[in-house]
Amino acid sequence: MKQKNIILCGFMGCGKSTVGVLLAKKTGMAFVDLDSYIEKKYGMTVSEIFEKFGEPRFREMERDAAKELSAKNGMVIAAGGGTLTFKENVDVFRTNGRIILLDLPVETVAKRLENDTTRPLLNRPDKLTAMKELYEKRMPLYKEAADIVVNGDDSPMQVCIEIMSVI
């Protein structure tokens, strides 16, 4: 029997990749970080893609990657922060997986990302304001996309255990 994918969603810095690696080890599934998959496929970082081609082109690459990964089985996929704000990506991932939201307060995100310079949408002088605005805009979309919501504010191992108890 083929094993459906587990798609982790949530705001940047919520722990999708960290939890995803743990979850893959615990379940024996393969782990894929969607942004890393795109970077490897196109030979440049997400920041470089944004800079060179703009966000719309990156979103096309992301959509293609979501389709490619959804065609596979038995994967834990850490979606990019914006991936599941697009209904088309939600629909594609749902065809062969369950979407799990790692939910945590914006204050925790801000603390985790305070020294992070790798996020193109936050590379601005008003980083905290931009983060809060983006969080407020995206969180309802994540909740709509999610099949399951877990508390992402716990330790990565605790979040992993909680996910395993509900899948």
C-alpha positions as CSV (number, residue, x, y, z in Angstrom):
1,M,0.0,0.0,0.0
2,K,1.4,3.4,-0.9
3,Q,2.0,5.8,1.9
4,K,0.6,9.2,1.5
5,N,2.8,12.3,1.9
6,I,2.9,14.5,5.0
7,I,3.1,18.2,4.1
8,L,4.2,20.5,6.8
9,C,3.0,24.1,6.4
10,G,3.3,27.2,8.4
11,F,5.0,30.6,8.6
12,M,8.7,30.9,7.9
13,G,10.7,30.0,11.0
14,C,8.0,27.8,12.5
15,G,10.2,24.7,12.3
16,K,8.9,22.9,9.2
17,S,12.4,21.7,8.1
18,T,13.6,20.8,11.6
19,V,10.4,18.9,12.5
20,G,10.3,17.4,9.0
21,V,13.8,15.8,9.4
22,L,12.8,14.3,12.7
23,L,9.5,13.1,11.5
24,A,11.0,11.5,8.4
25,K,13.5,9.6,10.6
26,K,10.8,8.5,13.0
27,T,8.5,7.3,10.2
28,G,11.0,5.9,7.8
29,M,9.8,8.3,5.1
30,A,12.0,10.5,2.9
31,F,12.3,14.2,3.8
32,V,12.2,17.0,1.2
33,D,12.4,20.7,1.9
34,L,10.5,22.4,-1.0
35,D,12.8,25.5,-1.1
36,S,15.9,23.3,-1.1
37,Y,14.4,21.1,-3.9
38,I,13.8,24.3,-6.0
39,E,17.3,25.6,-5.3
40,K,18.9,22.3,-6.3
41,K,16.7,22.0,-9.4
42,Y,17.5,25.5,-10.7
43,G,21.0,25.9,-9.3
44,M,20.4,29.1,-7.3
45,T,19.1,30.1,-3.9
46,V,15.6,31.3,-3.4
47,S,17.0,34.8,-2.7
48,E,18.8,34.7,-6.0
49,I,15.7,33.5,-7.9
50,F,13.7,36.4,-6.3
51,E,16.4,38.9,-7.2
52,K,16.9,37.7,-10.7
53,F,13.4,36.7,-11.8
54,G,11.0,38.1,-9.2
55,E,8.4,36.5,-7.0
56,P,6.0,35.6,-9.8
57,R,8.6,33.4,-11.5
58,F,9.6,31.8,-8.2
59,R,5.9,31.0,-7.5
60,E,5.7,29.2,-10.9
61,M,8.8,27.1,-10.0
62,E,7.3,26.4,-6.7
63,R,4.0,25.2,-8.3
64,D,5.9,22.9,-10.7
65,A,7.9,21.5,-7.7
66,A,4.7,20.9,-5.7
67,K,3.3,18.9,-8.7
68,E,6.5,16.9,-9.0
69,L,6.7,16.0,-5.3
70,S,2.9,15.2,-5.1
71,A,3.4,12.5,-7.7
72,K,5.7,10.6,-5.3
73,N,4.7,8.7,-2.2
74,G,6.0,8.3,1.4
75,M,7.5,11.8,1.7
76,V,7.6,14.4,4.5
77,I,7.6,17.7,2.6
78,A,8.4,21.0,4.3
79,A,6.5,23.5,2.2
80,G,7.8,27.0,1.8
81,G,6.2,29.8,3.8
82,G,4.2,31.0,0.9
83,T,3.5,27.7,-0.9
84,L,0.2,26.9,0.7
85,T,-1.2,30.4,0.4
86,F,-2.0,29.4,-3.1
87,K,-5.1,27.2,-3.6
88,E,-3.6,25.4,-6.6
89,N,-0.7,24.1,-4.4
90,V,-3.1,23.1,-1.6
91,D,-5.2,21.1,-4.1
92,V,-2.1,19.4,-5.6
93,F,-0.7,18.4,-2.2
94,R,-4.1,17.2,-1.0
95,T,-4.3,14.7,-3.8
96,N,-1.7,12.5,-2.2
97,G,-1.1,13.8,1.3
98,R,-2.2,15.4,4.5
99,I,-1.4,19.0,5.3
100,I,-0.3,19.7,8.8
101,L,0.0,23.3,10.1
102,L,2.7,24.1,12.7
103,D,1.0,26.9,14.5
104,L,2.9,29.3,16.7
105,P,2.6,33.0,17.7
106,V,4.2,35.7,15.7
107,E,6.3,36.7,18.7
108,T,8.0,33.3,18.7
109,V,8.6,33.7,14.9
110,A,10.1,37.1,15.4
111,K,12.5,35.8,18.1
112,R,13.5,32.9,15.9
113,L,14.1,35.0,12.8
114,E,15.7,38.2,14.4
115,N,19.1,37.5,12.9
116,D,18.0,35.7,9.8
117,T,18.9,37.4,6.5
118,T,18.0,34.6,4.1
119,R,14.3,35.4,3.7
120,P,13.7,37.6,0.7
121,L,10.3,38.9,1.8
122,L,11.8,40.1,5.1
123,N,15.0,41.7,3.8
124,R,13.7,45.2,4.5
125,P,14.5,47.9,7.1
126,D,11.0,47.4,8.7
127,K,11.5,43.6,9.0
128,L,9.3,43.2,12.1
129,T,6.4,45.2,10.7
130,A,6.7,43.3,7.4
131,M,6.8,40.0,9.3
132,K,3.7,40.8,11.3
133,E,1.7,41.9,8.2
134,L,2.7,38.8,6.3
135,Y,1.9,36.6,9.3
136,E,-1.6,38.2,9.6
137,K,-2.2,37.7,5.9
138,R,-1.0,34.1,5.7
139,M,-2.2,32.5,8.9
140,P,-5.9,32.3,7.9
141,L,-4.8,30.7,4.5
142,Y,-2.7,28.2,6.4
143,K,-5.6,27.3,8.7
144,E,-7.9,26.9,5.7
145,A,-5.3,24.6,3.9
146,A,-4.5,22.4,7.0
147,D,-6.1,19.1,7.6
148,I,-4.5,19.1,11.0
149,V,-3.2,21.9,13.3
150,V,-0.5,21.2,15.9
151,N,1.2,23.5,18.4
152,G,4.5,24.5,16.7
153,D,5.7,26.3,19.8
154,D,6.9,23.1,21.6
155,S,10.3,21.5,21.1
156,P,10.8,20.0,17.6
157,M,10.7,16.4,19.1
158,Q,7.4,17.2,21.0
159,V,5.9,18.6,17.7
160,C,7.0,15.5,15.9
161,I,5.4,13.2,18.6
162,E,2.2,15.2,18.4
163,I,2.1,14.9,14.6
164,M,2.7,11.1,14.8
165,S,-0.2,10.8,17.3
166,V,-2.6,12.4,14.8
167,I,-1.6,11.0,11.4
